[in-house]
Amino acid sequence: MKKNRILTITYNDQNISWGPAVHFLELWNNYQKNFPEITVDGIAPNWIKNGTLILEPLFRLNQIKVPNISLLRQVVYDINIAYQIVRVGRKYDCIYIRLSSFHLFSSMVLKAMKLKYFVELNGIAFDDAKHAKKTKIYSYIVKTTTELMIKNSLGSIAVSDGIKEFAESCGAKNVLTIYNGVSSELFNIHKNDNYLKTVVYVGTFTPWDGHKRLLEFVHKFPNIKFLIVGGTDNLETIKQKYKNTKNLEFLGFVDYSKLYNIYSNADAGIVLYDKGFRNNMKISSLKTLEYIASGLPIFSTNVPGQEFIFENNIGCEATDDLNESFQHFINNYESYNKQVELFRKNSQEKISWKVKAIETHLFLSKLICAE
């Protein structure tokens, strides 16, 4: 890279312990650590008042304050990004943008200035807008600008093969699948027994993450404690509804830095994705990787992207009959526990964020040098 400078842009608040923030900060922290000769500058929105970053950035991060109003914050932020690109865009070897739902102004500026940029796809924004029942005009803007951003980019990085296929259908020139990574720190967790006492569920309470199915069956297994990490606007209402379920504990939103202690004290993890939702993109589940890195056998639905759990016998499939399949998970827990320990040892060098940062660097460098 000639200038040795990268501008990386995300449209997600980094003060929220959710997947987008974990991915952004972990990826670019590891990039900066492994390639100190390259200057990484980042831009992120901030709509959480008095928020604290979930992870200290090792690169310079400019947080732009935007109003905490769902659609408005994306529009205001995209206007700011367009301005920043005009102001400093030519100082960088490349601009790297984590695609979100609204890129109307930034896409026009990038095209007008003919700048080299890359896009990262962690989902299919148009599908998300459609499932969220956004207006036709908004959905059209999302679809059109997403396709333009992908088509005019120098390269695209997708977190799953399903998303890669979507990028290719939009006319992407160069596409590479780089799956989500996981914190190397979690591999330091050690388990000392083969007893299933505590199960952890980490989720965002979205329509597709299966939390409703989980709440349906936990009372059937009173000897096992279920920890629910994550939240939603109506969390208090949900907690009130299940207040008499003694083996169920809602921890609410938990800082990313505190997940280590939760995983250390758990014996298994649950992932219950809805089989009929978002399966066209083949998921790359961050929480699944975190469970594995922590040595936790997994109870999961068999959706595209999760097949490896069952192929490697590191977990049990959650069938339509959750009571029966969870009992099967309990009965075979010792076997799953041994297999996941073996799997995590063999996978550490393949799924860490360090590896993902190196793969990203090689992809960017190859295409920039080819220009």
Order of alpha helices (4+ residues) and beta strands (2+ residues): beta-alpha-beta-beta-alpha-beta-alpha-beta-alpha-alpha-beta-alpha-beta-beta-alpha-beta-alpha-beta-alpha-beta-alpha-beta-alpha-beta-alpha-alpha-alpha
